[in-house]
Amino acid sequence: MATILIKNLPEDLLKELKKLKVELGCRTWAELLAKLVESGKAISLTEEKLDEMRVGVQGFLELKSVVSNRWLDHHLQWKS
């Protein structure tokens, strides 16, 4: 098996790669490289877009909670 050495990698790029490695569930750098090559394209999100996505997900989770609670209340009243 071959070995790759990458010199002069900026610290901020290394941080992003480490984060991506975790997000994609890769145990090794080789797995990350393979997934990146297989994907054929890269997606880059700004911090602003990530924040918008987080707000959207949070809103969805709150709505899910409200709907679940109302369904449970309705279901319990119907059984009584």
PDB file of N, CA, C and O in Angstrom:
ATOM      1  N   MET A   1       0.850  -1.168   0.000  1.00  0.00           N
ATOM      2  CA  MET A   1       0.000   0.000   0.000  1.00  0.00           C
ATOM      3  C   MET A   1       0.902   1.239   0.000  1.00  0.00           C
ATOM      4  O   MET A   1       1.892   1.294   0.730  1.00  0.00           O
ATOM      5  N   ALA A   2       0.554   2.223  -0.817  1.00  0.00           N
ATOM      6  CA  ALA A   2       1.349   3.445  -0.959  1.00  0.00           C
ATOM      7  C   ALA A   2       1.090   4.411   0.193  1.00  0.00           C
ATOM      8  O   ALA A   2       0.069   4.328   0.876  1.00  0.00           O
ATOM      9  N   THR A   3       2.026   5.319   0.391  1.00  0.00           N
ATOM     10  CA  THR A   3       1.916   6.347   1.424  1.00  0.00           C
ATOM     11  C   THR A   3       1.999   7.712   0.762  1.00  0.00           C
ATOM     12  O   THR A   3       2.768   7.910  -0.178  1.00  0.00           O
ATOM     13  N   ILE A   4       1.199   8.659   1.261  1.00  0.00           N
ATOM     14  CA  ILE A   4       1.218  10.026   0.742  1.00  0.00           C
ATOM     15  C   ILE A   4       1.652  10.961   1.864  1.00  0.00           C
ATOM     16  O   ILE A   4       1.168  10.856   2.991  1.00  0.00           O
ATOM     17  N   LEU A   5       2.563  11.871   1.550  1.00  0.00           N
ATOM     18  CA  LEU A   5       2.997  12.898   2.492  1.00  0.00           C
ATOM     19  C   LEU A   5       2.623  14.249   1.896  1.00  0.00           C
ATOM     20  O   LEU A   5       3.003  14.559   0.767  1.00  0.00           O
ATOM     21  N   ILE A   6       1.889  15.040   2.640  1.00  0.00           N
ATOM     22  CA  ILE A   6       1.496  16.369   2.169  1.00  0.00           C
ATOM     23  C   ILE A   6       2.174  17.397   3.052  1.00  0.00           C
ATOM     24  O   ILE A   6       1.950  17.440   4.262  1.00  0.00           O
ATOM     25  N   LYS A   7       3.009  18.229   2.434  1.00  0.00           N
ATOM     26  CA  LYS A   7       3.748  19.247   3.180  1.00  0.00           C
ATOM     27  C   LYS A   7       3.085  20.609   3.003  1.00  0.00           C
ATOM     28  O   LYS A   7       2.387  20.860   2.021  1.00  0.00           O
ATOM     29  N   ASN A   8       3.325  21.478   3.981  1.00  0.00           N
ATOM     30  CA  ASN A   8       2.871  22.869   3.924  1.00  0.00           C
ATOM     31  C   ASN A   8       1.357  23.010   3.779  1.00  0.00           C
ATOM     32  O   ASN A   8       0.878  23.892   3.068  1.00  0.00           O
ATOM     33  N   LEU A   9       0.622  22.155   4.442  1.00  0.00           N
ATOM     34  CA  LEU A   9      -0.834  22.226   4.428  1.00  0.00           C
ATOM     35  C   LEU A   9      -1.269  23.291   5.431  1.00  0.00           C
ATOM     36  O   LEU A   9      -0.930  23.190   6.611  1.00  0.00           O
ATOM     37  N   PRO A  10      -2.008  24.306   4.995  1.00  0.00           N
ATOM     38  CA  PRO A  10      -2.448  25.350   5.932  1.00  0.00           C
ATOM     39  C   PRO A  10      -3.308  24.759   7.052  1.00  0.00           C
ATOM     40  O   PRO A  10      -4.087  23.833   6.831  1.00  0.00           O
ATOM     41  N   GLU A  11      -3.155  25.304   8.239  1.00  0.00           N
ATOM     42  CA  GLU A  11      -3.857  24.794   9.424  1.00  0.00           C
ATOM     43  C   GLU A  11      -5.375  24.842   9.253  1.00  0.00           C
ATOM     44  O   GLU A  11      -6.069  23.905   9.648  1.00  0.00           O
ATOM     45  N   ASP A  12      -5.898  25.921   8.670  1.00  0.00           N
ATOM     46  CA  ASP A  12      -7.349  26.022   8.500  1.00  0.00           C
ATOM     47  C   ASP A  12      -7.880  24.971   7.519  1.00  0.00           C
ATOM     48  O   ASP A  12      -8.989  24.467   7.693  1.00  0.00           O
ATOM     49  N   LEU A  13      -7.099  24.641   6.499  1.00  0.00           N
ATOM     50  CA  LEU A  13      -7.495  23.586   5.573  1.00  0.00           C
ATOM     51  C   LEU A  13      -7.474  22.224   6.265  1.00  0.00           C
ATOM     52  O   LEU A  13      -8.358  21.398   6.037  1.00  0.00           O
ATOM     53  N   LEU A  14      -6.478  21.990   7.101  1.00  0.00           N
ATOM     54  CA  LEU A  14      -6.406  20.737   7.846  1.00  0.00           C
ATOM     55  C   LEU A  14      -7.616  20.590   8.766  1.00  0.00           C
ATOM     56  O   LEU A  14      -8.175  19.501   8.889  1.00  0.00           O
ATOM     57  N   LYS A  15      -8.020  21.687   9.413  1.00  0.00           N
ATOM     58  CA  LYS A  15      -9.210  21.657  10.281  1.00  0.00           C
ATOM     59  C   LYS A  15     -10.445  21.264   9.486  1.00  0.00           C
ATOM     60  O   LYS A  15     -11.231  20.423   9.922  1.00  0.00           O
ATOM     61  N   GLU A  16     -10.613  21.876   8.315  1.00  0.00           N
ATOM     62  CA  GLU A  16     -11.769  21.563   7.471  1.00  0.00           C
ATOM     63  C   GLU A  16     -11.748  20.107   7.017  1.00  0.00           C
ATOM     64  O   GLU A  16     -12.788  19.449   6.983  1.00  0.00           O
ATOM     65  N   LEU A  17     -10.579  19.611   6.673  1.00  0.00           N
ATOM     66  CA  LEU A  17     -10.470  18.212   6.255  1.00  0.00           C
ATOM     67  C   LEU A  17     -10.791  17.259   7.400  1.00  0.00           C
ATOM     68  O   LEU A  17     -11.445  16.235   7.197  1.00  0.00           O
ATOM     69  N   LYS A  18     -10.332  17.595   8.599  1.00  0.00           N
ATOM     70  CA  LYS A  18     -10.641  16.758   9.770  1.00  0.00           C
ATOM     71  C   LYS A  18     -12.144  16.739  10.020  1.00  0.00           C
ATOM     72  O   LYS A  18     -12.718  15.691  10.312  1.00  0.00           O
ATOM     73  N   LYS A  19     -12.778  17.908   9.905  1.00  0.00           N
ATOM     74  CA  LYS A  19     -14.222  18.009  10.114  1.00  0.00           C
ATOM     75  C   LYS A  19     -14.963  17.187   9.061  1.00  0.00           C
ATOM     76  O   LYS A  19     -15.909  16.467   9.381  1.00  0.00           O
ATOM     77  N   LEU A  20     -14.533  17.296   7.820  1.00  0.00           N
ATOM     78  CA  LEU A  20     -15.149  16.544   6.733  1.00  0.00           C
ATOM     79  C   LEU A  20     -14.961  15.042   6.932  1.00  0.00           C
ATOM     80  O   LEU A  20     -15.861  14.255   6.639  1.00  0.00           O
ATOM     81  N   LYS A  21     -13.813  14.658   7.421  1.00  0.00           N
ATOM     82  CA  LYS A  21     -13.525  13.242   7.684  1.00  0.00           C
ATOM     83  C   LYS A  21     -14.531  12.674   8.684  1.00  0.00           C
ATOM     84  O   LYS A  21     -15.039  11.567   8.504  1.00  0.00           O
ATOM     85  N   VAL A  22     -14.810  13.432   9.726  1.00  0.00           N
ATOM     86  CA  VAL A  22     -15.777  12.997  10.739  1.00  0.00           C
ATOM     87  C   VAL A  22     -17.189  12.982  10.155  1.00  0.00           C
ATOM     88  O   VAL A  22     -17.928  12.013  10.332  1.00  0.00           O
ATOM     89  N   GLU A  23     -17.563  14.062   9.456  1.00  0.00           N
ATOM     90  CA  GLU A  23     -18.910  14.169   8.893  1.00  0.00           C
ATOM     91  C   GLU A  23     -19.222  13.044   7.915  1.00  0.00           C
ATOM     92  O   GLU A  23     -20.358  12.575   7.849  1.00  0.00           O
ATOM     93  N   LEU A  24     -18.230  12.614   7.163  1.00  0.00           N
ATOM     94  CA  LEU A  24     -18.441  11.547   6.183  1.00  0.00           C
ATOM     95  C   LEU A  24     -18.236  10.155   6.772  1.00  0.00           C
ATOM     96  O   LEU A  24     -18.393   9.152   6.076  1.00  0.00           O
ATOM     97  N   GLY A  25     -17.885  10.096   8.055  1.00  0.00           N
ATOM     98  CA  GLY A  25     -17.731   8.809   8.725  1.00  0.00           C
ATOM     99  C   GLY A  25     -16.509   8.025   8.291  1.00  0.00           C
ATOM    100  O   GLY A  25     -16.521   6.795   8.292  1.00  0.00           O
ATOM    101  N   CYS A  26     -15.462   8.731   7.923  1.00  0.00           N
ATOM    102  CA  CYS A  26     -14.235   8.069   7.472  1.00  0.00           C
ATOM    103  C   CYS A  26     -13.311   7.815   8.659  1.00  0.00           C
ATOM    104  O   CYS A  26     -13.081   8.705   9.479  1.00  0.00           O
ATOM    105  N   ARG A  27     -12.789   6.607   8.742  1.00  0.00           N
ATOM    106  CA  ARG A  27     -11.855   6.284   9.821  1.00  0.00           C
ATOM    107  C   ARG A  27     -10.433   6.671   9.468  1.00  0.00           C
ATOM    108  O   ARG A  27      -9.628   6.967  10.351  1.00  0.00           O
ATOM    109  N   THR A  28     -10.123   6.669   8.191  1.00  0.00           N
ATOM    110  CA  THR A  28      -8.755   6.968   7.765  1.00  0.00           C
ATOM    111  C   THR A  28      -8.768   8.072   6.717  1.00  0.00           C
ATOM    112  O   THR A  28      -9.797   8.380   6.115  1.00  0.00           O
ATOM    113  N   TRP A  29      -7.577   8.660   6.518  1.00  0.00           N
ATOM    114  CA  TRP A  29      -7.446   9.682   5.480  1.00  0.00           C
ATOM    115  C   TRP A  29      -7.654   9.058   4.108  1.00  0.00           C
ATOM    116  O   TRP A  29      -8.181   9.706   3.204  1.00  0.00           O
ATOM    117  N   ALA A  30      -7.244   7.807   3.950  1.00  0.00           N
ATOM    118  CA  ALA A  30      -7.422   7.117   2.672  1.00  0.00           C
ATOM    119  C   ALA A  30      -8.908   6.980   2.336  1.00  0.00           C
ATOM    120  O   ALA A  30      -9.302   7.149   1.182  1.00  0.00           O
ATOM    121  N   GLU A  31      -9.731   6.675   3.341  1.00  0.00           N
ATOM    122  CA  GLU A  31     -11.175   6.577   3.115  1.00  0.00           C
ATOM    123  C   GLU A  31     -11.742   7.924   2.684  1.00  0.00           C
ATOM    124  O   GLU A  31     -12.576   7.993   1.781  1.00  0.00           O
ATOM    125  N   LEU A  32     -11.290   8.988   3.332  1.00  0.00           N
ATOM    126  CA  LEU A  32     -11.761  10.327   2.963  1.00  0.00           C
ATOM    127  C   LEU A  32     -11.386  10.645   1.520  1.00  0.00           C
ATOM    128  O   LEU A  32     -12.223  11.110   0.747  1.00  0.00           O
ATOM    129  N   LEU A  33     -10.136  10.396   1.159  1.00  0.00           N
ATOM    130  CA  LEU A  33      -9.703  10.660  -0.212  1.00  0.00           C
ATOM    131  C   LEU A  33     -10.520   9.849  -1.217  1.00  0.00           C
ATOM    132  O   LEU A  33     -10.908  10.363  -2.266  1.00  0.00           O
ATOM    133  N   ALA A  34     -10.777   8.594  -0.897  1.00  0.00           N
ATOM    134  CA  ALA A  34     -11.560   7.743  -1.799  1.00  0.00           C
ATOM    135  C   ALA A  34     -12.972   8.298  -1.973  1.00  0.00           C
ATOM    136  O   ALA A  34     -13.484   8.348  -3.091  1.00  0.00           O
ATOM    137  N   LYS A  35     -13.600   8.711  -0.884  1.00  0.00           N
ATOM    138  CA  LYS A  35     -14.957   9.263  -0.979  1.00  0.00           C
ATOM    139  C   LYS A  35     -14.972  10.553  -1.783  1.00  0.00           C
ATOM    140  O   LYS A  35     -15.886  10.782  -2.575  1.00  0.00           O
ATOM    141  N   LEU A  36     -13.973  11.391  -1.587  1.00  0.00           N
ATOM    142  CA  LEU A  36     -13.911  12.642  -2.336  1.00  0.00           C
ATOM    143  C   LEU A  36     -13.724  12.381  -3.827  1.00  0.00           C
ATOM    144  O   LEU A  36     -14.334  13.051  -4.660  1.00  0.00           O
ATOM    145  N   VAL A  37     -12.887  11.416  -4.160  1.00  0.00           N
ATOM    146  CA  VAL A  37     -12.661  11.081  -5.566  1.00  0.00           C
ATOM    147  C   VAL A  37     -13.917  10.465  -6.172  1.00  0.00           C
ATOM    148  O   VAL A  37     -14.291  10.802  -7.296  1.00  0.00           O
ATOM    149  N   GLU A  38     -14.570   9.567  -5.439  1.00  0.00           N
ATOM    150  CA  GLU A  38     -15.771   8.904  -5.937  1.00  0.00           C
ATOM    151  C   GLU A  38     -16.920   9.880  -6.133  1.00  0.00           C
ATOM    152  O   GLU A  38     -17.727   9.715  -7.047  1.00  0.00           O
ATOM    153  N   SER A  39     -16.998  10.897  -5.279  1.00  0.00           N
ATOM    154  CA  SER A  39     -18.115  11.840  -5.372  1.00  0.00           C
ATOM    155  C   SER A  39     -18.056  12.636  -6.669  1.00  0.00           C
ATOM    156  O   SER A  39     -19.094  13.013  -7.214  1.00  0.00           O
ATOM    157  N   GLY A  40     -16.859  12.893  -7.163  1.00  0.00           N
ATOM    158  CA  GLY A  40     -16.712  13.582  -8.431  1.00  0.00           C
ATOM    159  C   GLY A  40     -16.974  15.068  -8.383  1.00  0.00           C
ATOM    160  O   GLY A  40     -16.691  15.776  -9.349  1.00  0.00           O
ATOM    161  N   LYS A  41     -17.505  15.552  -7.287  1.00  0.00           N
ATOM    162  CA  LYS A  41     -17.738  16.986  -7.168  1.00  0.00           C
ATOM    163  C   LYS A  41     -17.668  17.383  -5.702  1.00  0.00           C
ATOM    164  O   LYS A  41     -17.877  16.567  -4.804  1.00  0.00           O
ATOM    165  N   ALA A  42     -17.373  18.634  -5.490  1.00  0.00           N
ATOM    166  CA  ALA A  42     -17.255  19.137  -4.122  1.00  0.00           C
ATOM    167  C   ALA A  42     -18.373  20.133  -3.848  1.00  0.00           C
ATOM    168  O   ALA A  42     -18.818  20.851  -4.743  1.00  0.00           O
ATOM    169  N   ILE A  43     -18.809  20.164  -2.618  1.00  0.00           N
ATOM    170  CA  ILE A  43     -19.813  21.126  -2.186  1.00  0.00           C
ATOM    171  C   ILE A  43     -19.177  21.984  -1.112  1.00  0.00           C
ATOM    172  O   ILE A  43     -18.630  21.480  -0.131  1.00  0.00           O
ATOM    173  N   SER A  44     -19.256  23.268  -1.312  1.00  0.00           N
ATOM    174  CA  SER A  44     -18.669  24.193  -0.347  1.00  0.00           C
ATOM    175  C   SER A  44     -19.763  25.121   0.154  1.00  0.00           C
ATOM    176  O   SER A  44     -20.399  25.821  -0.633  1.00  0.00           O
ATOM    177  N   LEU A  45     -19.979  25.126   1.447  1.00  0.00           N
ATOM    178  CA  LEU A  45     -21.003  25.974   2.044  1.00  0.00           C
ATOM    179  C   LEU A  45     -20.351  27.056   2.884  1.00  0.00           C
ATOM    180  O   LEU A  45     -19.362  26.819   3.577  1.00  0.00           O
ATOM    181  N   THR A  46     -20.920  28.239   2.808  1.00  0.00           N
ATOM    182  CA  THR A  46     -20.429  29.316   3.657  1.00  0.00           C
ATOM    183  C   THR A  46     -20.987  29.119   5.055  1.00  0.00           C
ATOM    184  O   THR A  46     -21.949  28.378   5.256  1.00  0.00           O
ATOM    185  N   GLU A  47     -20.383  29.780   6.001  1.00  0.00           N
ATOM    186  CA  GLU A  47     -20.860  29.709   7.389  1.00  0.00           C
ATOM    187  C   GLU A  47     -22.296  30.229   7.471  1.00  0.00           C
ATOM    188  O   GLU A  47     -23.103  29.720   8.249  1.00  0.00           O
ATOM    189  N   GLU A  48     -22.610  31.244   6.664  1.00  0.00           N
ATOM    190  CA  GLU A  48     -23.967  31.804   6.638  1.00  0.00           C
ATOM    191  C   GLU A  48     -24.982  30.758   6.184  1.00  0.00           C
ATOM    192  O   GLU A  48     -26.053  30.632   6.777  1.00  0.00           O
ATOM    193  N   LYS A  49     -24.645  30.006   5.132  1.00  0.00           N
ATOM    194  CA  LYS A  49     -25.544  28.962   4.636  1.00  0.00           C
ATOM    195  C   LYS A  49     -25.700  27.840   5.663  1.00  0.00           C
ATOM    196  O   LYS A  49     -26.794  27.304   5.840  1.00  0.00           O
ATOM    197  N   LEU A  50     -24.614  27.490   6.333  1.00  0.00           N
ATOM    198  CA  LEU A  50     -24.698  26.467   7.382  1.00  0.00           C
ATOM    199  C   LEU A  50     -25.616  26.927   8.503  1.00  0.00           C
ATOM    200  O   LEU A  50     -26.413  26.142   9.018  1.00  0.00           O
ATOM    201  N   ASP A  51     -25.508  28.201   8.886  1.00  0.00           N
ATOM    202  CA  ASP A  51     -26.378  28.746   9.931  1.00  0.00           C
ATOM    203  C   ASP A  51     -27.841  28.704   9.492  1.00  0.00           C
ATOM    204  O   ASP A  51     -28.719  28.363  10.285  1.00  0.00           O
ATOM    205  N   GLU A  52     -28.106  29.051   8.226  1.00  0.00           N
ATOM    206  CA  GLU A  52     -29.475  28.988   7.708  1.00  0.00           C
ATOM    207  C   GLU A  52     -30.010  27.561   7.766  1.00  0.00           C
ATOM    208  O   GLU A  52     -31.170  27.342   8.113  1.00  0.00           O
ATOM    209  N   MET A  53     -29.168  26.596   7.429  1.00  0.00           N
ATOM    210  CA  MET A  53     -29.588  25.199   7.479  1.00  0.00           C
ATOM    211  C   MET A  53     -29.880  24.770   8.912  1.00  0.00           C
ATOM    212  O   MET A  53     -30.853  24.061   9.171  1.00  0.00           O
ATOM    213  N   ARG A  54     -29.033  25.206   9.840  1.00  0.00           N
ATOM    214  CA  ARG A  54     -29.247  24.856  11.252  1.00  0.00           C
ATOM    215  C   ARG A  54     -30.574  25.421  11.756  1.00  0.00           C
ATOM    216  O   ARG A  54     -31.317  24.737  12.460  1.00  0.00           O
ATOM    217  N   VAL A  55     -30.871  26.682  11.389  1.00  0.00           N
ATOM    218  CA  VAL A  55     -32.132  27.309  11.793  1.00  0.00           C
ATOM    219  C   VAL A  55     -33.304  26.528  11.206  1.00  0.00           C
ATOM    220  O   VAL A  55     -34.294  26.281  11.894  1.00  0.00           O
ATOM    221  N   GLY A  56     -33.194  26.140   9.944  1.00  0.00           N
ATOM    222  CA  GLY A  56     -34.254  25.368   9.304  1.00  0.00           C
ATOM    223  C   GLY A  56     -34.479  24.028   9.979  1.00  0.00           C
ATOM    224  O   GLY A  56     -35.620  23.627  10.211  1.00  0.00           O
ATOM    225  N   VAL A  57     -33.405  23.342  10.291  1.00  0.00           N
ATOM    226  CA  VAL A  57     -33.511  22.044  10.972  1.00  0.00           C
ATOM    227  C   VAL A  57     -34.124  22.226  12.353  1.00  0.00           C
ATOM    228  O   VAL A  57     -34.975  21.438  12.764  1.00  0.00           O
ATOM    229  N   GLN A  58     -33.697  23.264  13.075  1.00  0.00           N
ATOM    230  CA  GLN A  58     -34.242  23.522  14.410  1.00  0.00           C
ATOM    231  C   GLN A  58     -35.744  23.797  14.330  1.00  0.00           C
ATOM    232  O   GLN A  58     -36.517  23.302  15.151  1.00  0.00           O
ATOM    233  N   GLY A  59     -36.152  24.587  13.337  1.00  0.00           N
ATOM    234  CA  GLY A  59     -37.579  24.866  13.145  1.00  0.00           C
ATOM    235  C   GLY A  59     -38.358  23.595  12.860  1.00  0.00           C
ATOM    236  O   GLY A  59     -39.448  23.400  13.397  1.00  0.00           O
ATOM    237  N   PHE A  60     -37.808  22.731  12.023  1.00  0.00           N
ATOM    238  CA  PHE A  60     -38.466  21.466  11.719  1.00  0.00           C
ATOM    239  C   PHE A  60     -38.607  20.609  12.972  1.00  0.00           C
ATOM    240  O   PHE A  60     -39.660  20.014  13.203  1.00  0.00           O
ATOM    241  N   LEU A  61     -37.547  20.544  13.784  1.00  0.00           N
ATOM    242  CA  LEU A  61     -37.597  19.733  15.001  1.00  0.00           C
ATOM    243  C   LEU A  61     -38.624  20.274  15.988  1.00  0.00           C
ATOM    244  O   LEU A  61     -39.307  19.502  16.661  1.00  0.00           O
ATOM    245  N   GLU A  62     -38.736  21.602  16.075  1.00  0.00           N
ATOM    246  CA  GLU A  62     -39.749  22.196  16.952  1.00  0.00           C
ATOM    247  C   GLU A  62     -41.148  21.860  16.449  1.00  0.00           C
ATOM    248  O   GLU A  62     -42.023  21.510  17.240  1.00  0.00           O
ATOM    249  N   LEU A  63     -41.365  21.963  15.140  1.00  0.00           N
ATOM    250  CA  LEU A  63     -42.657  21.624  14.557  1.00  0.00           C
ATOM    251  C   LEU A  63     -42.988  20.157  14.800  1.00  0.00           C
ATOM    252  O   LEU A  63     -44.122  19.824  15.142  1.00  0.00           O
ATOM    253  N   LYS A  64     -42.010  19.287  14.625  1.00  0.00           N
ATOM    254  CA  LYS A  64     -42.204  17.853  14.865  1.00  0.00           C
ATOM    255  C   LYS A  64     -42.639  17.607  16.303  1.00  0.00           C
ATOM    256  O   LYS A  64     -43.521  16.788  16.563  1.00  0.00           O
ATOM    257  N   SER A  65     -42.017  18.320  17.230  1.00  0.00           N
ATOM    258  CA  SER A  65     -42.355  18.165  18.641  1.00  0.00           C
ATOM    259  C   SER A  65     -43.789  18.616  18.916  1.00  0.00           C
ATOM    260  O   SER A  65     -44.532  17.940  19.628  1.00  0.00           O
ATOM    261  N   VAL A  66     -44.172  19.753  18.352  1.00  0.00           N
ATOM    262  CA  VAL A  66     -45.533  20.267  18.550  1.00  0.00           C
ATOM    263  C   VAL A  66     -46.554  19.288  17.982  1.00  0.00           C
ATOM    264  O   VAL A  66     -47.541  18.969  18.644  1.00  0.00           O
ATOM    265  N   VAL A  67     -46.325  18.813  16.769  1.00  0.00           N
ATOM    266  CA  VAL A  67     -47.258  17.877  16.133  1.00  0.00           C
ATOM    267  C   VAL A  67     -47.337  16.582  16.934  1.00  0.00           C
ATOM    268  O   VAL A  67     -48.428  16.052  17.142  1.00  0.00           O
ATOM    269  N   SER A  68     -46.201  16.069  17.383  1.00  0.00           N
ATOM    270  CA  SER A  68     -46.195  14.831  18.169  1.00  0.00           C
ATOM    271  C   SER A  68     -46.967  14.997  19.467  1.00  0.00           C
ATOM    272  O   SER A  68     -47.746  14.124  19.848  1.00  0.00           O
ATOM    273  N   ASN A  69     -46.749  16.122  20.149  1.00  0.00           N
ATOM    274  CA  ASN A  69     -47.453  16.364  21.412  1.00  0.00           C
ATOM    275  C   ASN A  69     -48.953  16.494  21.196  1.00  0.00           C
ATOM    276  O   ASN A  69     -49.740  15.954  21.973  1.00  0.00           O
ATOM    277  N   ARG A  70     -49.359  17.209  20.145  1.00  0.00           N
ATOM    278  CA  ARG A  70     -50.797  17.364  19.872  1.00  0.00           C
ATOM    279  C   ARG A  70     -51.423  16.030  19.499  1.00  0.00           C
ATOM    280  O   ARG A  70     -52.541  15.731  19.918  1.00  0.00           O
ATOM    281  N   TRP A  71     -50.708  15.221  18.711  1.00  0.00           N
ATOM    282  CA  TRP A  71     -51.231  13.919  18.330  1.00  0.00           C
ATOM    283  C   TRP A  71     -51.398  13.046  19.565  1.00  0.00           C
ATOM    284  O   TRP A  71     -52.408  12.360  19.718  1.00  0.00           O
ATOM    285  N   LEU A  72     -50.394  13.075  20.450  1.00  0.00           N
ATOM    286  CA  LEU A  72     -50.452  12.271  21.663  1.00  0.00           C
ATOM    287  C   LEU A  72     -51.609  12.720  22.547  1.00  0.00           C
ATOM    288  O   LEU A  72     -52.345  11.886  23.073  1.00  0.00           O
ATOM    289  N   ASP A  73     -51.779  14.046  22.718  1.00  0.00           N
ATOM    290  CA  ASP A  73     -52.893  14.569  23.518  1.00  0.00           C
ATOM    291  C   ASP A  73     -54.226  14.144  22.918  1.00  0.00           C
ATOM    292  O   ASP A  73     -55.120  13.705  23.642  1.00  0.00           O
ATOM    293  N   HIS A  74     -54.368  14.271  21.604  1.00  0.00           N
ATOM    294  CA  HIS A  74     -55.602  13.890  20.927  1.00  0.00           C
ATOM    295  C   HIS A  74     -55.852  12.391  21.077  1.00  0.00           C
ATOM    296  O   HIS A  74     -56.979  11.967  21.336  1.00  0.00           O
ATOM    297  N   HIS A  75     -54.817  11.605  20.917  1.00  0.00           N
ATOM    298  CA  HIS A  75     -54.933  10.151  21.013  1.00  0.00           C
ATOM    299  C   HIS A  75     -55.353   9.738  22.430  1.00  0.00           C
ATOM    300  O   HIS A  75     -56.187   8.848  22.599  1.00  0.00           O
ATOM    301  N   LEU A  76     -54.775  10.385  23.437  1.00  0.00           N
ATOM    302  CA  LEU A  76     -55.118  10.049  24.824  1.00  0.00           C
ATOM    303  C   LEU A  76     -56.545  10.467  25.150  1.00  0.00           C
ATOM    304  O   LEU A  76     -57.243   9.755  25.872  1.00  0.00           O
ATOM    305  N   GLN A  77     -56.995  11.615  24.627  1.00  0.00           N
ATOM    306  CA  GLN A  77     -58.372  12.058  24.862  1.00  0.00           C
ATOM    307  C   GLN A  77     -59.359  11.113  24.186  1.00  0.00           C
ATOM    308  O   GLN A  77     -60.421  10.832  24.741  1.00  0.00           O
ATOM    309  N   TRP A  78     -59.027  10.628  23.012  1.00  0.00           N
ATOM    310  CA  TRP A  78     -59.896   9.737  22.263  1.00  0.00           C
ATOM    311  C   TRP A  78     -60.063   8.407  22.983  1.00  0.00           C
ATOM    312  O   TRP A  78     -61.138   7.808  22.943  1.00  0.00           O
ATOM    313  N   LYS A  79     -58.989   7.935  23.651  1.00  0.00           N
ATOM    314  CA  LYS A  79     -59.039   6.652  24.366  1.00  0.00           C
ATOM    315  C   LYS A  79     -59.886   6.747  25.629  1.00  0.00           C
ATOM    316  O   LYS A  79     -60.435   5.744  26.085  1.00  0.00           O
ATOM    317  N   SER A  80     -59.994   7.951  26.198  1.00  0.00           N
ATOM    318  CA  SER A  80     -60.718   8.105  27.475  1.00  0.00           C
ATOM    319  C   SER A  80     -62.204   8.032  27.312  1.00  0.00           C
ATOM    320  O   SER A  80     -62.939   8.145  28.294  1.00  0.00           O
TER     321      SER A  80
END
